[in-house]
Amino acid sequence: MKQLSRAAFDRARRFLKTQARPLDRALFEYRFEGGSAEAVRTALSAYQNDDGGFGHALEPDLRTPSSSALATGIGLRILVELDVPADHPMVRAAVVYLRSTYDLESKVWRVIPVDANDHPHAPWWHDEAGSLARTFDGFVLIPRAELVASLYHYGALVPSGWLQDVAEDVVRALEAQQPLGTGGGDDLAYAIELAEAEALPADLRARLVQRIRASLPVVVVRDPAQWSGYCLAPLKVIRSPHTLGADLIADAVAEHLDYTIDGQTDEGTWEPNWTWGESYPEVWPQARLEWRGQITLSTLTTLRAFGRV
């Protein structure tokens, strides 16, 4: 079992301290050095708009300053990690944004705003005559499952009947998804996040657990030769030994942890395994730098969770 050496950790720390975004730097200090939650909230507030939603490239592949359900999901996930209370202005504003942008007829949130095409973005976020809705199955899972997970944490801010109705619809969509966890596996990652939401009703959790445990061993890619590309590698969905389903693929997770330790660059980073191709070549280097910081922080967090640091 490989361990990340002290020298390797220090290289990653140096990169995060000197080149990562202020948000990722503050999160590193919070998770690893006893840094304050207030510093993270302050850094995160730079991404929140007056309408309560988050934008401004919080998701580095989407550069529009406008609020999006995608970025708001990321922002709320951080606020949940910090255990920010429901009466905090950042939380209340984000929930107001989600309530105001929810489509009552389709029961979904559009994943990104309509002005995304007007700003630099990864090619997969380009919307051409409704192509995004087709790519993301009408947004029934992405980003809805993650948003519902955070809203259960802040359930006091939304009508319980409304949230239950949305959650029921998400679970039905997850049960109907055949197969679950295709491509990069974001749908499976979101399903696990929802199933682990503490306030989720027990009957919905039981249905999700059954679906996740049936899918996980089948769809996770176990071949190390494929892990450098876009695929559902073990650590994409298993972030700690306590993650739902970790016991089902423990051998693959252990091998992927070894692979990940070996994959650190001399600079101390872990790198995105994608590019924007020919899109916005003048902007991609900035997005790549932001991803390097975010991925390095995420990797260190996962390695520590498994006792590999």
C-alpha positions as CSV (number, residue, x, y, z in Angstrom):
1,M,0.0,0.0,0.0
2,K,1.6,3.2,-1.2
3,Q,1.7,6.4,0.9
4,L,2.1,10.0,-0.2
5,S,5.4,11.0,1.3
6,R,5.9,14.1,3.4
7,A,8.0,15.7,0.6
8,A,5.2,15.0,-2.0
9,F,2.6,16.5,0.3
10,D,4.7,19.6,0.8
11,R,5.0,20.0,-2.9
12,A,1.2,19.9,-3.2
13,R,0.9,22.3,-0.3
14,R,3.3,24.7,-1.9
15,F,1.4,24.8,-5.1
16,L,-1.9,25.3,-3.4
17,K,-0.5,28.1,-1.3
18,T,1.1,30.0,-4.2
19,Q,-1.0,29.2,-7.3
20,A,-4.4,27.9,-6.4
21,R,-7.5,30.1,-6.2
22,P,-8.1,31.9,-2.9
23,L,-11.1,29.6,-2.4
24,D,-9.1,26.4,-2.8
25,R,-6.3,27.8,-0.7
26,A,-8.7,28.6,2.1
27,L,-10.3,25.2,1.8
28,F,-6.9,23.6,2.1
29,E,-6.1,25.6,5.2
30,Y,-9.5,24.7,6.7
31,R,-9.2,21.0,6.0
32,F,-5.5,20.5,6.7
33,E,-4.2,23.3,8.9
34,G,-7.0,24.4,11.2
35,G,-7.9,27.4,9.1
36,S,-11.2,29.2,9.7
37,A,-14.5,28.5,8.1
38,E,-14.9,32.3,7.9
39,A,-12.0,32.6,5.5
40,V,-13.6,30.0,3.3
41,R,-17.0,31.8,3.4
42,T,-15.3,35.1,2.5
43,A,-13.5,33.5,-0.5
44,L,-16.7,31.8,-1.6
45,S,-18.7,35.0,-1.3
46,A,-16.8,36.4,-4.3
47,Y,-18.7,33.9,-6.5
48,Q,-22.2,34.7,-5.2
49,N,-24.4,37.1,-7.2
50,D,-27.1,39.5,-6.0
51,D,-29.7,37.0,-7.0
52,G,-28.3,34.5,-4.5
53,G,-26.9,32.1,-7.1
54,F,-23.3,31.4,-7.7
55,G,-21.3,32.0,-10.9
56,H,-18.1,33.7,-11.9
57,A,-16.3,30.5,-13.0
58,L,-16.8,28.7,-9.6
59,E,-17.0,25.8,-12.1
60,P,-13.8,26.6,-14.1
61,D,-15.1,25.2,-17.4
62,L,-18.0,27.7,-17.3
63,R,-16.8,31.3,-17.3
64,T,-20.1,33.3,-17.3
65,P,-20.5,35.6,-14.3
66,S,-24.2,34.8,-14.3
67,S,-25.7,32.4,-11.7
68,S,-26.2,28.8,-12.6
69,A,-27.7,25.8,-10.9
70,L,-24.4,24.0,-11.5
71,A,-22.3,26.6,-9.7
72,T,-24.9,27.1,-7.0
73,G,-24.8,23.3,-6.3
74,I,-21.0,23.6,-5.8
75,G,-21.4,26.7,-3.5
76,L,-24.1,25.0,-1.4
77,R,-22.0,21.8,-1.1
78,I,-19.2,23.9,0.4
79,L,-21.5,25.7,2.8
80,V,-22.8,22.3,3.9
81,E,-19.2,21.1,4.5
82,L,-18.6,24.2,6.7
83,D,-21.9,23.5,8.6
84,V,-23.0,27.0,7.9
85,P,-26.4,27.4,9.5
86,A,-29.6,27.9,7.5
87,D,-30.1,31.4,8.7
88,H,-26.8,32.6,7.3
89,P,-27.4,35.2,4.5
90,M,-25.3,33.2,2.0
91,V,-27.4,30.1,2.5
92,R,-30.8,31.9,2.5
93,A,-29.9,33.8,-0.7
94,A,-28.8,30.6,-2.5
95,V,-32.0,28.8,-1.5
96,V,-34.1,31.7,-2.7
97,Y,-32.3,31.6,-6.0
98,L,-33.0,27.9,-6.4
99,R,-36.6,28.3,-5.5
100,S,-37.0,31.1,-8.0
101,T,-35.3,29.3,-10.9
102,Y,-37.0,25.9,-10.5
103,D,-39.3,25.1,-13.4
104,L,-42.6,23.9,-11.9
105,E,-43.8,22.3,-15.1
106,S,-40.7,20.2,-15.8
107,K,-39.6,19.9,-12.2
108,V,-36.0,20.6,-13.1
109,W,-33.3,23.3,-12.9
110,R,-31.6,24.3,-16.2
111,V,-28.0,23.3,-15.5
112,I,-26.4,26.5,-16.8
113,P,-27.7,30.0,-17.8
114,V,-28.7,30.9,-21.3
115,D,-25.9,33.4,-21.6
116,A,-23.2,30.7,-21.2
117,N,-22.5,30.7,-25.0
118,D,-21.6,34.4,-24.7
119,H,-18.6,33.7,-22.4
120,P,-15.7,31.3,-22.6
121,H,-16.7,27.8,-21.8
122,A,-15.7,24.2,-22.4
123,P,-17.2,22.8,-25.6
124,W,-19.5,20.4,-23.8
125,W,-21.2,23.3,-22.1
126,H,-22.1,24.9,-25.5
127,D,-25.9,24.9,-26.1
128,E,-27.1,24.7,-29.7
129,A,-30.9,24.7,-30.1
130,G,-31.5,22.8,-26.9
131,S,-28.5,20.4,-27.2
132,L,-27.7,20.6,-23.5
133,A,-31.1,19.4,-22.5
134,R,-30.7,16.4,-24.8
135,T,-27.2,15.7,-23.5
136,F,-28.2,15.9,-19.9
137,D,-31.5,14.0,-20.3
138,G,-33.6,17.0,-19.6
139,F,-31.7,17.9,-16.5
140,V,-33.6,15.3,-14.5
141,L,-30.5,14.1,-12.6
142,I,-27.7,16.7,-13.3
143,P,-27.8,19.0,-11.4
144,R,-31.0,18.2,-9.6
145,A,-29.9,15.2,-7.5
146,E,-27.0,17.2,-5.9
147,L,-29.2,20.3,-5.3
148,V,-31.9,18.2,-3.6
149,A,-29.2,16.7,-1.3
150,S,-28.1,20.2,-0.2
151,L,-31.7,21.3,0.2
152,Y,-32.4,18.5,2.6
153,H,-29.6,19.8,4.7
154,Y,-31.4,23.2,4.7
155,G,-34.9,21.8,4.7
156,A,-36.1,24.5,7.1
157,L,-35.9,27.0,4.3
158,V,-38.2,25.2,1.8
159,P,-41.7,23.7,2.0
160,S,-41.4,20.1,3.0
161,G,-44.1,18.9,0.6
162,W,-42.3,20.6,-2.3
163,L,-38.9,19.1,-1.4
164,Q,-40.5,15.6,-1.0
165,D,-42.1,15.9,-4.4
166,V,-38.9,16.9,-6.1
167,A,-36.9,14.2,-4.3
168,E,-39.5,11.5,-5.3
169,D,-39.1,12.6,-8.9
170,V,-35.3,12.4,-8.7
171,V,-35.4,8.9,-7.3
172,R,-37.8,7.8,-10.0
173,A,-35.5,9.2,-12.6
174,L,-32.5,7.5,-11.0
175,E,-34.4,4.2,-11.0
176,A,-35.3,4.6,-14.6
177,Q,-31.7,5.5,-15.8
178,Q,-30.3,2.5,-17.7
179,P,-27.5,2.1,-17.0
180,L,-26.6,4.4,-14.1
181,G,-23.1,5.6,-14.2
182,T,-22.3,5.9,-17.8
183,G,-19.6,8.2,-19.3
184,G,-17.9,10.1,-16.5
185,G,-20.3,8.8,-13.9
186,D,-21.6,12.2,-12.6
187,D,-25.1,10.8,-12.3
188,L,-23.9,8.0,-10.0
189,A,-21.8,10.4,-8.0
190,Y,-24.8,12.7,-7.5
191,A,-27.0,9.7,-6.6
192,I,-24.5,8.7,-3.9
193,E,-24.5,12.3,-2.6
194,L,-28.3,12.3,-2.4
195,A,-28.5,8.9,-0.7
196,E,-26.0,10.1,2.0
197,A,-28.0,13.2,2.8
198,E,-28.9,12.8,6.5
199,A,-32.4,14.2,6.3
200,L,-33.5,12.2,3.2
201,P,-36.6,10.1,4.0
202,A,-35.7,6.5,4.8
203,D,-37.9,5.0,2.0
204,L,-36.2,7.1,-0.6
205,R,-32.8,6.3,0.8
206,A,-33.5,2.6,0.7
207,R,-34.5,2.8,-3.0
208,L,-31.4,4.7,-3.9
209,V,-29.1,2.4,-1.9
210,Q,-30.5,-0.6,-3.8
211,R,-30.0,1.1,-7.2
212,I,-26.5,2.3,-6.4
213,R,-25.2,-1.0,-5.0
214,A,-26.6,-2.8,-8.0
215,S,-24.9,-0.4,-10.4
216,L,-21.6,0.4,-8.8
217,P,-19.7,-2.8,-9.3
218,V,-20.8,-3.1,-12.9
219,V,-20.0,0.4,-14.2
220,V,-16.8,1.4,-12.4
221,V,-13.8,1.1,-14.7
222,R,-11.2,-1.2,-13.2
223,D,-8.6,-1.1,-16.0
224,P,-5.8,1.3,-15.0
225,A,-5.0,1.8,-18.7
226,Q,-8.3,3.7,-19.0
227,W,-8.0,5.9,-15.8
228,S,-6.0,8.6,-17.5
229,G,-9.0,9.3,-19.8
230,Y,-12.6,10.3,-19.3
231,C,-14.2,7.4,-17.5
232,L,-15.8,6.3,-14.2
233,A,-12.6,5.5,-12.3
234,P,-13.1,4.2,-8.7
235,L,-12.2,7.4,-6.9
236,K,-14.6,9.4,-9.0
237,V,-17.4,8.1,-6.8
238,I,-15.7,6.6,-3.8
239,R,-14.1,9.5,-1.9
240,S,-13.7,7.9,1.5
241,P,-13.9,4.4,3.1
242,H,-17.3,5.4,4.4
243,T,-18.8,6.3,0.9
244,L,-21.8,4.2,0.1
245,G,-20.7,1.2,-1.9
246,A,-17.0,1.5,-1.1
247,D,-17.1,-2.1,0.2
248,L,-18.2,-3.4,-3.2
249,I,-15.0,-2.3,-5.1
250,A,-12.5,-2.1,-2.3
251,D,-9.8,-3.8,-4.4
252,A,-10.2,-1.4,-7.3
253,V,-10.2,1.6,-4.9
254,A,-6.9,0.4,-3.3
255,E,-5.3,0.1,-6.8
256,H,-6.6,3.5,-7.9
257,L,-5.2,5.1,-4.7
258,D,-1.7,3.6,-5.6
259,Y,-2.1,4.8,-9.2
260,T,-3.1,8.3,-8.0
261,I,-0.1,8.7,-5.7
262,D,2.1,7.7,-8.6
263,G,0.4,10.3,-10.8
264,Q,1.5,13.4,-8.9
265,T,3.6,15.8,-11.0
266,D,7.0,17.1,-10.0
267,E,5.3,20.4,-9.3
268,G,3.1,18.7,-6.7
269,T,-0.2,18.8,-8.6
270,W,-2.7,16.4,-10.1
271,E,-3.9,17.5,-13.5
272,P,-7.2,17.6,-15.4
273,N,-7.5,14.7,-17.9
274,W,-9.3,16.9,-20.4
275,T,-8.8,20.1,-22.4
276,W,-11.0,22.5,-24.3
277,G,-9.5,21.5,-27.6
278,E,-9.6,24.4,-30.0
279,S,-12.1,26.3,-27.9
280,Y,-10.9,29.6,-26.4
281,P,-7.2,28.8,-26.4
282,E,-6.4,32.1,-24.7
283,V,-8.7,31.3,-21.7
284,W,-8.0,27.5,-21.3
285,P,-4.7,28.1,-19.5
286,Q,-6.5,30.0,-16.7
287,A,-9.2,27.4,-16.4
288,R,-6.6,24.7,-16.4
289,L,-4.7,26.4,-13.6
290,E,-7.9,26.7,-11.5
291,W,-8.7,23.0,-12.1
292,R,-5.1,22.0,-11.1
293,G,-5.7,23.7,-7.7
294,Q,-9.1,22.2,-7.3
295,I,-8.1,18.7,-8.3
296,T,-5.0,18.8,-6.2
297,L,-7.0,19.8,-3.1
298,S,-9.6,17.1,-3.8
299,T,-7.0,14.4,-4.3
300,L,-5.2,15.3,-1.0
301,T,-8.5,15.2,0.7
302,T,-9.3,11.7,-0.7
303,L,-5.8,10.3,0.1
304,R,-6.1,11.5,3.7
305,A,-9.5,10.0,4.1
306,F,-8.0,6.6,3.2
307,G,-5.0,7.1,5.4
308,R,-2.6,7.5,2.5
309,V,-1.1,10.8,3.6
